[in-house]
């Protein structure tokens, strides 16, 4: 059914301000050291004309080496000019270096590892030069640095508590180099404790070590924020049904993995974090559809799909209020689907989810969302090989240019009318609205109280890898020049937002 929206400035009520680094992203540790990561989809799979071969059992899958779902990649070149230019173009951000690979990476900053072989109890090696590349990248783009540290057999004596000597290496080196680590979490997705690979290691042992880590940071690096607990898969429900990756924990248990919920940790942890964190994906990709919670492409604009972002934020906000009241809330990994992204992650189709998440999250709390990733796998903002921007990159650049930090209350979302209102990012009087028309069949009418500047996002098809702004393809110019991305002027009256399009409106 067609929807009509009235934008009335006299009815706006301020809700909160949000962090200027709301739009942030991950650079996976496996990108830094080189290692296995998700295998790219083929052009046919991205276009939806070729099926992705699904594994029949999680037991058939391994993170180790090249296999059906994974591929081995060399270390990323963080000095690449296009990569740096386009990362900086996004705006102020946090860069998080983490991922499952970071959980057992050894920091070899004195060059003692022979032939790059990791010591016993570790899997990968991070050299001094590799880490300098990260620090130079963070400095060059004006970002802040967040990491997770190793928690594996190599950082323990048998089944004893976590040892801080390896963490001290990377914290001291980064500080002395002039790019301090300003936020840190103990490990990536700790609730899946089987990844620690220590027999008998469970939630009690993790809570003990998380507390040790928090005390270590606060005693030695007080400028660094402790972030916790970066869990994934709690059973978030909407109308009695699991939303997002909710329920994955139960499924992982079926494959012999020990998993705990955030509530299990909060009950026994002694050290509250400075920042409460969680991971949110809008389901599981085709690669790991055997785990369930996988959405078909024809559902990606539906209300039941898009509501997962706000449902997760509301669920975890309650845990934040219980454990670390008053703290910011960070989504330290986010994307369309766990497991490297869906086949449409690199297309226009995923922009609806991305912009809806930014809008709904800001309406609920202040914090930061780390998109996974900047430039790796199919859910990266940039293509891994070419570093050319994907539709989501253009979308978040526009968000940061248009939507300010002051957030206003708006009516509840409905199909065809996901409306979010902020002040203007340019600091001028007025406000900026984002209207997402997620209906595939009906146009949405927006009643403008005065003349406006409008930015309409569209594409030839939902799976298009090129997005349009006001009817023009968004592509880089010569020497990677970012186009002006100017708005069109629209007089007061009715603005029609066509089906499956989005519009930024500046008044």
N, C-alpha and C positions, 0 to 999 in steps of 0.2 A: 504494500500500500504506500503511495507517495506520502512524503513527510514534508511539513512546512516548519521552518525554524525562524524565530525572530531574534535578532541580535540587538538587545536593548541595554545600552551602557548604564542607564539609571538603575538597573536591577542587579548590577554586578556587586558581589560581596567577596572581599579578599579572603583567601583560605590560608595561604602560606607562601613562603619563598622556597625555591629549590636551588640546589647546588649548581654553580656555573659549570661544573664538570660532570653534570648528569650524563652526558653522552661520552662514555669511555669505552675501552676495549682491551682485549687480551692479545698478547703476543705469547703463544704457547712456548714452554720450555723446550719442547721437541723441535720447534722452529729454530731456537737459538743454538742448540747443540747438534742438530741434525738427528733424525731418528724416524720412527714410524708415525704416521698420521693417516687420516681418512683418505681413501683413494678417491680421486676426482670422478665425478659423473661424466658420461659421454654426452656429446651434443644431443643425441637422440633421447637420452634419458632426461636431460634438462627440458627438452621440448615436449616431453610426455608421449613420444612416439615409440619409445623403447623401454621395456620393463627392466627394473633393476633386479638382479638375481638375489633373492633373499636366502639367508641361511635358515636351516630348519630347526636348529637348536643353539642356544647360547653356548653350549659346550663345544660347538664347532668353531667358535670364534677365539681369536687370540690377539692381544695387543702387541705381541712380539713378532718382529720381522714382517716382511711382505706376505700377505695372504689374500683371501677373498675380498676383505673389506679394507685392509690397510696397505700402505705403500711406504717405502723407505725414501726419505727426502734428505738432501744435504742441508747444512746450516743456511738459514736465510741471510741475505745481504742487507743489513739494516742501514747501510750507507747509500743504498740506491736513491738517486735524486728524486725520482717520481714518487717512490714510497714515502719519503720524508715530506715532500711538498704536499701530497694529498692527506697525509696524517695531520700535518699542521693546519691544513685548510679546514678540517673538522672543527677545530677550536680547542679551547682549554680542555684537557682530559687527564685522567689517570691511565697509566699503562700497567696492566697486571701481567706478570710473568709467572705462570703457574701451570696448571693442568696435571693430569695423572703422571706425566713424565717427570715432573718436578719432585715427586714424592720419593724417588730413589736416585737423584742426581748428585754426584760427588763434585765438590768445588775444588778443582785442581789448579789453584792460582800460583803455585810454585813450580809447576811443571814436573811433578814426580811420577805421574802415571806413564808407564812405558807403553809406547805405541797406542796411546789413548784408551787403554784398557782400564775399565773401572775396577776399583778395589773390591774385595769380597764384601758382599752385603749391599752393593750398589749396582745400578744398571747402566747409567750413563755418566759422562764426564763433561763438566763445564769448565773450559779453560779460561785463563785470564783474558786472552784476546777476545774470546766470545762474549764475555761479560762486559768488557770495555765497549764492545759494539752496542750492547744494550744501553749502557750509561750514556754514550755519545748520542744515541738516537733519542733518548728521553730528554737530554739537554737541548738538542737541536730543535725539537718541536715544542719546547716549553711545557712538557708534561710533568706529572708527579709519578713516582715509582712505587708500585706495590708488588710484593712477592709472596709465595708460600715456600716454606723450607722443606727439606727432606725429613721424612719419618719412615725409616725402613730398618732392616736388620743392621745396616752399617752405622746407624746412629744410636744403637743400643748395644749393651753388653748382655748377650743372651736375651732373656726376657725381662731385663732390668729397665729402669726408666730412661727416657730420652736424654741424650747428651747434647749440649749446646755448642761444642767446639766447632762443628761444621758451620752452624749458623753464624757464629762469631766471625768466621772467615769472610763471608759475603757481606755482612753488615759493616764490618770495619773497612773493608776495601772500598765499598761504595761510598761511605762517608768520607774517607780520605781522598777519594777521587773527585769529590765535589758534587756528587749526585746521591744524596742519602736516600735510603729506603724509608719512605714516609708512612707506609702502611704495610702490615704483614699479617698473614694468617698462618696457622700452624701447618696445615696440610690441605690438599685439595680433596673435597668431598669425603671428609673423614667418616661420615656415617657408613660408608662402604668399607669397613675396617679390614676386610679380608685383603685389600690391596696392600696393607702394611707388611704382609708376608711373615709375620711373627706368630708362631703357634700360640693359641690362647689369648691373642690380643683382641680385646673387646671394648665396649663403651667405658668401662671403669678404667682401663689402662689408658685409653685415649683421653679421658677427662683428667687423669693424673698428669699426663704429658702436656695437654693443652694449658693447664695451670702452670706447669713448670716454664713453658714457653712464654706465657704472659708475664710472669715474674722476671724472667730473663730480659725481656724487652723493656719493661718498666724500670728495671734497675740499671740497665746499660745504655738504652737508646730511648730516653723519655720523649723525644720528639716524634717517635714512631707510634702510630695508632695500631692497637691490637684489634684485628678483625676476626670475627667468629660467628657461626661455625662453618659457614660455606657448605651446608648440607644440601642434598638433592634427593627428591623422591618422597617427601612426606605426603601423606594421603590428604591432599586438599580436595574438597568436594564441593560441587555445585548441584543443588537439587538432588542430592543423593548419588551423584555420579562423580567419578574421579575427573579432575581437570588437569590439563598440562601433563607433566610426567608423574603426577600423583599415582601412588600405588605401585611404582616401579620397585620400591623397596621390597614389597611382598613378593614380587616376581623374581627379584634377584635371589631371595632366600630359597626359591625353588631350585636354583642352580647351585646351591651349596654355599652361597656367600653369606657371611654374617653381616647384618645391617641393623642400624639403630635409627630411631627418629630423633628429631631435634629436642622434643620433650624429654627423652631419655637422658640427654646430656645436661640439659638445664637443671634437672633435679639434683645432680651430683657435682657439677662444676663449681669451684670456689671463686674463680676469677671471672668477673663479668667483662665482656669486651668493651672497647671504646666505640666500636661500630658493629652492629649486628648484620650478618650477611646470610644469603641463601642463593641457591642456583635455581633458575627458572627456565625451562624450555617448554614450548607449546606442544609437547609430545615426543615421540621417538621416531627417528627417520626410517625410511625403507630399509636401510642397512640392517637395523636391529628390530624390525617389526615383530620378530618372534617374541619380544618382551611385552608386546601389547602396547596400548596407549598410542597407537599410530593413527594419524588422521589421513584420510584420502584427500586429494587435491580439491575435489569439488566441495569440501567443507571449510576451506581456509578463510572464507569471508563470512562464515556463519557466526551468529551470536554465541552459540555453544563453544565454538573454537576460540573466539576473541576474548571471551570472559575469563579465560584461564589466567591472564595477566593480573587482573584486578583481584581475582579470587586468591591467587598466590600471595599478592602483596598484603591483602587483608589478613590472611591466615598467619603469615610470618610477622606482621606488625604486632599481633597479640603476643607472640613469643618474644619479640623484641621488648615490648612493654613490661613483660614479666622478668626478663633477664637483665636488660640494660635500658631501663626507662630513660627517655630523653635522647638516646643515641640516634645518629643517622642510621638508615637502613640501606645496605648496598646489595644489589644483585650482581654477585661477582662472576657469574657466567649467565649469559642469556642468548637465546637464538630461537629459530623456528622449531628445531628438533634436536634432541640429544642424539649423538652418534654421527656427527659431521654434517648435519643439515639434510633436509629433504632435497629431492631433485629440483624443486622450484625455489630453493633458498636464494639462488643468485638472480632471481627474476623479479619483475614488477609485483607478482603475486604476494611476495613476502613483505612489501612495504606497508600494507595494511596492518599487519601484525606489529611491525616495528614502531610505526607512528602511534598506533593505538596503545602500545605498552608505555611509551614515553608519556602520553597524555593521561592514562589511567593511573600510572604510578605516581605522577606529580600531583594528581588529585587526592591521593591517599597519604603520602608522606614525603619527607625531604630525603634525598639520598643520591646515589649514583648507580647507573646501570652499565655493566661491562659487557659489551657485545662480544660474542665469540665467533669470529676473531677479526683482527684488523686485516690480515692478508694470508689466510690459510684455509684450506678446504672450501667447500661450496658455500658455506655460510659467512665467509669473510666479506668485509666491506669492499675489499679490493681483490682482484684476481691474483692468485698466487704467483703465476709465471710473469704476467705482463704488468701487474699492479694497476691495471686500468680499473676505474671505478664501476661498481655495480649499482643497480637502482637504490639499494639501501644507503649507499654512501651519499648520493645526491639528496636523499630524503633527510638524513640527519644534518647535513650541511645547511639545508634550508631551515630545518627546525632551529638550529643554533643562530642563524641569521635573523629569524623572524620572531620566534617565541622567547619572551623575556623570562626572568626568574620569578616574578610575582605571579601567583596562580589564583584564579578566581573560581568560585563555585559555579557549577553549571548543572543543568538538568541531567538526570540519569540517562545513560546511553540507551539507544534503541536502534533497531535495524534502519540503516539509512541516515542515522543522526548520531554519530559519535562526535560530540562537540566538546572542545577544550579551549579555554580562554586564558591567556596570559597578558601581561603588559607587553609593550613593544621592546624587542631586543635592542633597538637603536636608541633607546632612552627618551624618545619623543613622547609627548602626551598622546593618549589613545590606548588602544589595545589590539592584540592579535588573536585571531581565532583559527583553529584547525577544525575543519568539517570533513569527516570521513563518511562517504556514502558507500557502505559495504553491501548495499542491495545490488544484485546483478540485473535487476529488471526495471526498477523504478527510479526516477529522478528525484532529487531532494531540492526543495525551494528554500532559499535563505533570503529573508527580508532584511535588506540593508537600510539602516536609518539615515545614512549619508553616503557620499561617494567613498569608494574603497579601492585599495590596491589588492589585486587578486593573483594568486599563483595556483594554477590548476595542474595537478599531476594526473597523468593518464598514460596509456600504452596501447599499442595495436592489439595485443592479446594479453591475457593475464600472465602467461609464461614468457612474455617478451623480456629480453635481456637489455633492452634499451627503453628507458622511460622518457616521457615527453613532459615539458613544462610549457603550458599555454600553447600546446600543439606543436612545439619544436623539440626535436631530439636533443637530449642532454648528452653531449659528448665533449671531450676535451678538444681544444684547438691546437694550433701550432705551438711547439715547445711546451706542451702540456698546460696550455693556458685554460683556466677555468672560465667558462662563458659568464657573461654579466648576470644571467638569471633574473632579468627584470620582470616586474609584475605588469599586468594590464590594468588600466583604469576602468572601473565599473561604476556607473552612476547609481545613486540611491534608488531603491526599488527592489525588484525580485532578481536574485541571482540563481540560476539553475545549475546544480551540481549533478552531472550525469551519473548514471549507474556505474559502479565500480571505478569511481574516481575520487580524488581528494582535493581539497582546496584550502590553502592558507589565505586568510582574509585580514588585511591590515586596515584599521579604521583610526 
